[in-house]
Amino acid sequence: MKKTEREFQLKRSQIDSWVIQRAKEILEGKEPKIINRFFPFIGPAFIAAIAYIDPGNYATNIESGSKYGYTLLWVVCFSNLMAIFIQWLSAKVGMVTGKNLPEWIRDSIQSPFFRYFYWIQAEIMAIATDLAEFIGAAIGFKILFGFPLIWGACLTAITTSIILYLQKRGFRLMELIVGAFVGIVALCYLLELFIAHPDSGSILYGLFIPHFQSTESIYLAAGILGATVMPHAIYLHSALTQDRINTTDCLSKKKLLQYSLVDVFLAMGIAGGVNMAMLIVSAAIFHQGNIAPNGLEMAYQTLIPALGSFASTIFGLSLLASGISSSAVGTLAGQVIMQGFVHFTFPIWFRRLFTMLPAVFSILLGIDSTKLMIFSQVVLSFGIGFALIPLLLVNQNKAIMGVFSASPLVSIIGWAIALFVILLNIFLLVDSISKIF
């Protein structure tokens, strides 16, 4: 482990320099064509968005759709709206202040004990994230190529390491690679929707009539929340924007925020659509057919007689693309968390090795992968508050954000979301303890 005085920053390449130059020209009003104005600013939110369609989302959405049909579709929609709101606030912190959220938290905590506590809980959230992503990618390799899970885990480690190596060649290359993976997952589920022929009336009812069917459905709702609004993505997004395009005057910064808002809406909108498609396809195939798939592998096998081998292959491809890309992004988030909180860093290969160990051990021990992934998403829901509350405090602090500080309405919405998450977590904690005793 080595000490670093430099905040997280993807290195610059010639393409990055061109993107930065074009962005500055656009901010100065030198680009007449409207459509060309957005391209230099699109990217950071897509890296964060892959965290919202990782294999943990597959596990919770398929489980929810197969057991409760379209009942929890409103939870997916609500969670995605929360994600748009939260990720925008995170991106805003990086662009306005030039510092990421972990750095602001570190500077505001005087006690070394609480500083390290905050860092450790954030690292646990990152490891829980990687657990689902890594196992999901290994299952994807098994589905597509028939490899044993342990071989799939090794291939996942190699593939994600290559992606992490490529990020050293610049932020734009990383944005393009991850954006391509987002596109693959979205295209796969668009095809799945056409093949599955879901019931439109049930979709509308599940989307606009909020309700639960049982305590377990609330547990799954928390899993959906944890899989959608992910703590490590909140930390990461502020780091992706902090040094990407530097602005000095207030007008340019305001324009930058406006263009970046488009990036957030576009990326998170696609991620939200994919999440809803996951649950809809699961409800249409498994719930309406009275089929109870036991895990992602069983879901793949069940799709073969239900929709044909083409649809099942699409499912495997989307799961593999999701797992590989989200695992790489999760490793980057771990670097952001460590550098921000304690100004130390591991070599990227060591972090990749360390965070994959829980997934490898679970595979070797034969632990039910789907149940483990769902549990990891519930764990993540407990970490949202630790990231969200400081994010809200920074955004409403006029000494930090200046004229870009959050309005009273934005603060009210943010604290309402935080309160909802905390109350849901308390309910789950009490329910879990009551089952033990």
C-alpha positions as CSV (number, residue, x, y, z in Angstrom):
1,M,0.0,0.0,0.0
2,K,1.4,3.4,-1.0
3,K,0.6,6.9,0.0
4,T,-0.6,9.3,-2.6
5,E,-1.2,13.0,-2.4
6,R,-3.1,13.0,-5.7
7,E,-6.8,12.6,-5.9
8,F,-8.3,10.0,-8.2
9,Q,-8.0,11.0,-11.8
10,L,-8.0,9.1,-15.1
11,K,-4.9,10.0,-17.1
12,R,-5.2,12.1,-20.2
13,S,-4.7,10.9,-23.8
14,Q,-4.8,12.8,-27.1
15,I,-8.5,11.9,-27.5
16,D,-9.1,13.3,-24.0
17,S,-7.3,16.5,-24.9
18,W,-9.5,16.8,-28.0
19,V,-12.7,16.2,-25.9
20,I,-11.6,18.8,-23.4
21,Q,-10.8,21.4,-26.1
22,R,-14.1,20.8,-27.8
23,A,-16.0,21.1,-24.5
24,K,-14.4,24.4,-23.8
25,E,-15.2,25.7,-27.2
26,I,-18.8,24.7,-26.8
27,L,-19.0,26.3,-23.3
28,E,-17.7,29.5,-25.1
29,G,-20.6,29.3,-27.6
30,K,-18.4,28.3,-30.6
31,E,-20.5,25.3,-31.7
32,P,-23.6,26.2,-33.8
33,K,-25.1,22.7,-34.2
34,I,-27.1,21.7,-31.2
35,I,-26.6,18.0,-31.5
36,N,-22.8,18.3,-31.6
37,R,-22.8,20.2,-28.3
38,F,-23.6,17.2,-26.2
39,F,-21.0,14.6,-27.2
40,P,-18.0,15.9,-25.2
41,F,-20.0,15.9,-22.0
42,I,-21.6,12.4,-22.4
43,G,-19.6,9.7,-20.6
44,P,-19.2,9.9,-16.8
45,A,-22.8,9.0,-16.0
46,F,-22.5,5.9,-18.2
47,I,-19.6,4.6,-16.1
48,A,-21.7,5.2,-13.0
49,A,-24.8,3.7,-14.7
50,I,-23.2,0.3,-15.3
51,A,-23.4,-0.1,-11.5
52,Y,-27.2,0.1,-11.8
53,I,-27.5,-2.8,-14.2
54,D,-25.0,-5.2,-12.6
55,P,-25.8,-8.9,-11.9
56,G,-27.2,-8.0,-8.5
57,N,-30.0,-6.3,-10.4
58,Y,-30.5,-9.4,-12.4
59,A,-30.9,-11.5,-9.1
60,T,-33.3,-9.1,-7.4
61,N,-35.4,-8.3,-10.5
62,I,-35.7,-11.9,-11.7
63,E,-36.5,-13.1,-8.1
64,S,-39.1,-10.3,-7.7
65,G,-40.7,-10.8,-11.1
66,S,-40.9,-14.6,-10.8
67,K,-42.4,-14.5,-7.3
68,Y,-44.6,-11.4,-7.4
69,G,-45.1,-10.7,-11.1
70,Y,-45.3,-7.0,-11.8
71,T,-46.0,-6.0,-8.2
72,L,-42.6,-4.4,-7.5
73,L,-42.3,-2.7,-10.8
74,W,-43.1,0.6,-9.1
75,V,-40.1,0.0,-6.8
76,V,-37.8,-0.3,-9.7
77,C,-39.1,2.9,-11.3
78,F,-39.0,4.8,-8.0
79,S,-35.4,3.6,-7.3
80,N,-34.3,4.8,-10.7
81,L,-35.8,8.2,-10.2
82,M,-33.9,8.3,-6.9
83,A,-30.8,7.2,-8.8
84,I,-31.1,10.1,-11.3
85,F,-31.5,12.6,-8.5
86,I,-28.6,11.2,-6.4
87,Q,-26.1,10.7,-9.2
88,W,-26.8,14.3,-10.4
89,L,-25.9,15.6,-7.0
90,S,-22.8,13.5,-6.9
91,A,-21.6,14.7,-10.3
92,K,-22.4,18.2,-9.3
93,V,-20.1,18.1,-6.3
94,G,-17.1,17.0,-8.5
95,M,-17.8,19.7,-11.2
96,V,-18.4,22.6,-8.8
97,T,-15.7,21.9,-6.2
98,G,-13.0,19.9,-8.0
99,K,-13.0,17.4,-5.1
100,N,-14.9,14.2,-4.8
101,L,-17.3,13.1,-2.1
102,P,-14.9,10.9,-0.1
103,E,-12.4,13.8,0.1
104,W,-15.1,16.1,1.4
105,I,-16.1,13.5,4.0
106,R,-12.5,13.1,5.1
107,D,-11.9,16.8,5.4
108,S,-15.1,17.2,7.5
109,I,-14.3,14.4,10.0
110,Q,-11.8,15.4,12.7
111,S,-11.6,12.1,14.5
112,P,-9.2,9.6,12.9
113,F,-11.3,6.7,14.4
114,F,-14.5,7.9,12.6
115,R,-12.6,8.7,9.5
116,Y,-11.3,5.1,9.3
117,F,-14.7,3.8,10.3
118,Y,-16.2,5.6,7.3
119,W,-13.6,4.3,5.0
120,I,-14.0,0.7,6.2
121,Q,-17.8,0.6,5.8
122,A,-17.4,2.1,2.3
123,E,-14.9,-0.6,1.5
124,I,-17.3,-3.3,2.7
125,M,-20.0,-1.8,0.4
126,A,-17.5,-2.0,-2.5
127,I,-16.7,-5.6,-1.7
128,A,-20.4,-6.5,-1.4
129,T,-20.9,-4.9,-4.8
130,D,-18.1,-6.8,-6.4
131,L,-19.4,-10.1,-4.9
132,A,-22.5,-9.9,-7.0
133,E,-20.8,-8.5,-10.1
134,F,-18.0,-11.1,-10.1
135,I,-20.3,-14.1,-9.6
136,G,-22.7,-12.8,-12.2
137,A,-19.9,-12.6,-14.8
138,A,-18.7,-16.1,-13.9
139,I,-22.3,-17.4,-14.4
140,G,-22.4,-15.6,-17.7
141,F,-19.3,-17.5,-18.9
142,K,-20.9,-20.7,-17.8
143,I,-24.1,-20.0,-19.6
144,L,-22.5,-19.0,-22.9
145,F,-19.5,-21.4,-23.0
146,G,-20.2,-24.1,-20.4
147,F,-17.2,-23.3,-18.3
148,P,-17.2,-24.3,-14.6
149,L,-17.9,-21.3,-12.3
150,I,-14.3,-21.2,-11.0
151,W,-13.0,-21.0,-14.6
152,G,-15.5,-18.3,-15.3
153,A,-14.2,-16.5,-12.2
154,C,-10.6,-16.6,-13.5
155,L,-11.7,-15.3,-17.0
156,T,-13.6,-12.5,-15.3
157,A,-10.5,-11.5,-13.3
158,I,-8.4,-11.5,-16.5
159,T,-11.0,-9.5,-18.6
160,T,-11.7,-6.9,-15.9
161,S,-7.9,-6.5,-15.4
162,I,-7.5,-5.7,-19.1
163,I,-10.3,-3.1,-18.9
164,L,-8.7,-1.6,-15.8
165,Y,-5.4,-1.4,-17.7
166,L,-7.0,0.3,-20.6
167,Q,-8.3,3.1,-18.3
168,K,-4.7,4.2,-17.9
169,R,-4.9,5.3,-21.5
170,G,-7.5,8.0,-20.7
171,F,-11.0,8.7,-19.4
172,R,-12.6,8.8,-22.9
173,L,-11.5,5.3,-23.8
174,M,-12.9,4.0,-20.4
175,E,-16.2,5.9,-21.1
176,L,-16.5,4.4,-24.6
177,I,-15.8,0.8,-23.4
178,V,-18.2,1.0,-20.5
179,G,-20.8,2.8,-22.6
180,A,-20.5,0.0,-25.2
181,F,-21.3,-2.6,-22.4
182,V,-24.3,-0.5,-21.3
183,G,-25.5,-0.6,-24.9
184,I,-25.1,-4.4,-25.2
185,V,-27.1,-5.0,-22.1
186,A,-29.8,-2.5,-23.2
187,L,-30.1,-4.1,-26.7
188,C,-30.3,-7.6,-25.2
189,Y,-33.2,-6.7,-23.0
190,L,-35.0,-4.8,-25.7
191,L,-34.9,-8.0,-27.7
192,E,-36.1,-10.0,-24.7
193,L,-39.1,-7.7,-24.3
194,F,-40.2,-8.2,-27.9
195,I,-39.8,-12.0,-27.5
196,A,-41.6,-12.3,-24.1
197,H,-44.8,-10.5,-25.1
198,P,-45.6,-9.1,-21.5
199,D,-49.1,-8.0,-20.5
200,S,-49.3,-4.2,-20.9
201,G,-52.2,-3.8,-18.5
202,S,-50.4,-5.6,-15.7
203,I,-47.3,-3.5,-16.4
204,L,-49.3,-0.3,-16.0
205,Y,-50.9,-1.6,-12.7
206,G,-47.5,-2.6,-11.3
207,L,-45.9,0.7,-12.3
208,F,-48.5,3.1,-11.0
209,I,-50.2,1.3,-8.1
210,P,-47.6,1.0,-5.2
211,H,-48.3,-2.0,-3.0
212,F,-46.6,-5.0,-1.4
213,Q,-47.8,-8.6,-1.1
214,S,-45.8,-9.8,1.9
215,T,-42.9,-9.2,4.2
216,E,-40.7,-11.0,1.8
217,S,-41.7,-8.7,-1.0
218,I,-40.5,-5.8,1.2
219,Y,-37.2,-7.6,1.7
220,L,-36.9,-7.9,-2.1
221,A,-37.9,-4.3,-2.5
222,A,-34.9,-3.4,-0.3
223,G,-32.8,-5.6,-2.4
224,I,-34.0,-3.7,-5.5
225,L,-33.2,-0.4,-3.8
226,G,-29.7,-1.6,-2.8
227,A,-29.1,-2.9,-6.3
228,T,-30.2,0.3,-7.9
229,V,-29.0,3.1,-5.7
230,M,-25.5,1.9,-5.1
231,P,-23.2,3.5,-2.5
232,H,-20.0,3.0,-4.5
233,A,-21.6,4.7,-7.5
234,I,-22.4,7.8,-5.4
235,Y,-18.7,8.1,-4.4
236,L,-17.4,7.3,-7.9
237,H,-19.5,9.8,-9.9
238,S,-18.1,12.8,-8.1
239,A,-14.5,11.6,-8.9
240,L,-15.3,11.0,-12.5
241,T,-16.4,14.7,-13.0
242,Q,-14.0,16.5,-10.6
243,D,-11.1,17.0,-13.1
244,R,-12.7,16.0,-16.4
245,I,-13.4,19.5,-17.7
246,N,-12.2,22.4,-15.6
247,T,-14.0,25.7,-15.6
248,T,-13.2,28.9,-13.8
249,D,-16.0,31.4,-14.4
250,C,-19.5,30.9,-13.0
251,L,-21.3,31.1,-16.4
252,S,-19.2,28.3,-17.9
253,K,-19.7,26.2,-14.9
254,K,-23.5,26.7,-15.1
255,K,-23.4,25.5,-18.8
256,L,-21.2,22.5,-17.8
257,L,-23.8,21.5,-15.2
258,Q,-26.6,21.8,-17.8
259,Y,-24.8,19.6,-20.3
260,S,-23.9,17.1,-17.6
261,L,-27.5,16.9,-16.5
262,V,-28.3,15.5,-20.0
263,D,-25.6,12.9,-19.5
264,V,-27.1,11.8,-16.2
265,F,-30.7,11.6,-17.5
266,L,-29.6,9.7,-20.6
267,A,-27.4,7.1,-18.8
268,M,-29.7,6.6,-15.8
269,G,-32.8,6.5,-18.0
270,I,-31.3,3.7,-20.0
271,A,-30.3,1.9,-16.8
272,G,-33.8,2.3,-15.4
273,G,-35.4,1.0,-18.6
274,V,-33.1,-2.1,-18.5
275,N,-34.0,-2.7,-14.8
276,M,-37.8,-2.5,-15.6
277,A,-37.3,-4.8,-18.6
278,M,-35.6,-7.4,-16.4
279,L,-38.5,-7.5,-14.0
280,I,-41.1,-7.4,-16.8
281,V,-39.5,-10.3,-18.7
282,S,-39.2,-12.3,-15.5
283,A,-42.9,-11.7,-14.6
284,A,-44.1,-12.5,-18.1
285,I,-42.1,-15.8,-18.4
286,F,-41.8,-17.1,-14.9
287,H,-44.6,-15.7,-12.9
288,Q,-47.4,-16.0,-15.5
289,G,-46.1,-19.5,-16.4
290,N,-46.0,-20.5,-12.7
291,I,-42.2,-21.2,-13.0
292,A,-39.9,-20.7,-10.1
293,P,-36.3,-20.4,-11.4
294,N,-33.8,-21.2,-8.6
295,G,-31.0,-18.8,-9.6
296,L,-29.7,-17.2,-12.7
297,E,-28.5,-20.4,-14.2
298,M,-31.9,-22.0,-13.8
299,A,-33.5,-18.9,-15.3
300,Y,-31.3,-19.4,-18.4
301,Q,-32.3,-23.1,-18.6
302,T,-36.0,-22.2,-18.2
303,L,-35.8,-19.7,-20.9
304,I,-34.8,-22.3,-23.5
305,P,-38.2,-24.1,-23.6
306,A,-40.1,-20.9,-22.9
307,L,-38.6,-18.6,-25.5
308,G,-36.0,-20.6,-27.4
309,S,-32.2,-20.9,-27.4
310,F,-31.8,-17.4,-29.0
311,A,-33.5,-15.6,-26.1
312,S,-31.5,-17.7,-23.6
313,T,-28.2,-16.8,-25.3
314,I,-29.2,-13.1,-25.3
315,F,-29.7,-13.4,-21.5
316,G,-26.3,-15.0,-21.0
317,L,-24.6,-12.3,-23.2
318,S,-26.3,-9.5,-21.3
319,L,-25.3,-11.0,-17.9
320,L,-21.7,-11.5,-19.0
321,A,-21.4,-7.9,-20.3
322,S,-23.0,-6.6,-17.2
323,G,-20.8,-8.6,-14.8
324,I,-17.5,-7.8,-16.5
325,S,-18.0,-4.1,-16.9
326,S,-19.6,-3.5,-13.5
327,S,-16.8,-5.4,-11.8
328,A,-14.2,-3.3,-13.4
329,V,-16.0,-0.1,-12.5
330,G,-16.5,-1.4,-8.9
331,T,-12.7,-1.8,-8.6
332,L,-12.2,1.8,-9.8
333,A,-14.7,2.9,-7.1
334,G,-12.7,1.1,-4.5
335,Q,-9.6,3.1,-5.5
336,V,-11.7,6.4,-5.2
337,I,-12.9,5.4,-1.8
338,M,-9.4,4.6,-0.4
339,Q,-7.7,7.6,-2.0
340,G,-10.4,9.9,-0.9
341,F,-10.8,8.8,2.7
342,V,-7.2,7.9,3.8
343,H,-5.0,9.2,0.9
344,F,-3.6,5.7,0.4
345,T,-3.9,3.4,-2.5
346,F,-3.3,-0.2,-3.5
347,P,-1.9,-1.2,-6.9
348,I,-4.9,-1.8,-9.1
349,W,-4.0,-5.5,-9.6
350,F,-3.9,-6.1,-5.8
351,R,-7.3,-4.5,-5.3
352,R,-8.7,-6.6,-8.1
353,L,-7.3,-9.7,-6.4
354,F,-8.4,-8.7,-3.0
355,T,-12.0,-7.8,-3.9
356,M,-12.5,-11.0,-5.9
357,L,-11.6,-13.4,-3.0
358,P,-15.1,-13.5,-1.3
359,A,-16.6,-14.4,-4.7
360,V,-14.0,-17.1,-5.3
361,F,-14.4,-18.6,-1.9
362,S,-18.2,-18.7,-2.2
363,I,-17.9,-20.5,-5.5
364,L,-15.5,-23.0,-4.0
365,L,-17.7,-23.6,-1.0
366,G,-20.8,-24.1,-3.3
367,I,-22.9,-21.3,-1.7
368,D,-26.1,-20.5,-3.5
369,S,-25.0,-17.7,-5.8
370,T,-28.4,-16.1,-6.3
371,K,-29.3,-15.9,-2.6
372,L,-25.8,-14.6,-1.9
373,M,-26.2,-11.9,-4.6
374,I,-29.6,-10.9,-3.2
375,F,-28.2,-10.7,0.3
376,S,-25.3,-8.5,-0.9
377,Q,-27.8,-6.1,-2.4
378,V,-29.7,-5.8,0.9
379,V,-26.3,-5.1,2.6
380,L,-25.7,-2.4,0.0
381,S,-29.0,-0.7,1.0
382,F,-27.6,-0.2,4.5
383,G,-24.6,1.7,3.0
384,I,-26.7,4.2,1.0
385,G,-27.3,6.4,4.0
386,F,-23.6,6.7,4.8
387,A,-23.0,8.1,1.3
388,L,-26.2,10.0,0.8
389,I,-26.3,12.0,4.0
390,P,-22.8,13.6,3.5
391,L,-23.7,14.2,-0.2
392,L,-26.8,16.2,0.9
393,L,-24.8,18.1,3.5
394,V,-22.2,19.1,0.9
395,N,-24.7,20.1,-1.7
396,Q,-26.6,22.4,0.7
397,N,-23.5,24.0,2.1
398,K,-23.2,27.4,0.5
399,A,-19.6,27.8,1.7
400,I,-18.6,24.8,-0.4
401,M,-21.0,25.0,-3.4
402,G,-21.5,28.8,-3.5
403,V,-24.3,29.8,-5.9
404,F,-24.7,26.2,-6.9
405,S,-25.8,25.0,-3.5
406,A,-29.0,23.0,-3.4
407,S,-32.3,24.8,-3.3
408,P,-34.7,24.2,-0.4
409,L,-36.9,22.0,-2.6
410,V,-33.9,19.9,-3.6
411,S,-32.8,19.5,0.0
412,I,-36.3,18.5,1.0
413,I,-36.5,15.8,-1.7
414,G,-33.0,14.6,-0.8
415,W,-33.7,14.3,2.9
416,A,-37.1,12.6,2.2
417,I,-35.2,10.0,0.2
418,A,-32.6,9.5,3.0
419,L,-35.4,9.1,5.6
420,F,-37.2,6.6,3.4
421,V,-34.0,4.5,3.0
422,I,-33.2,4.6,6.8
423,L,-36.7,3.6,7.8
424,L,-36.7,0.7,5.4
425,N,-33.4,-0.5,6.7
426,I,-34.6,-0.3,10.3
427,F,-37.6,-2.4,9.3
428,L,-35.4,-5.0,7.7
429,L,-33.0,-5.1,10.7
430,V,-35.8,-5.6,13.2
431,D,-37.4,-8.2,10.9
432,S,-34.1,-10.1,10.6
433,I,-33.4,-10.1,14.3
434,S,-37.0,-11.3,15.1
435,K,-36.4,-14.3,12.7
436,I,-33.2,-15.2,14.5
437,F,-34.6,-15.0,18.0
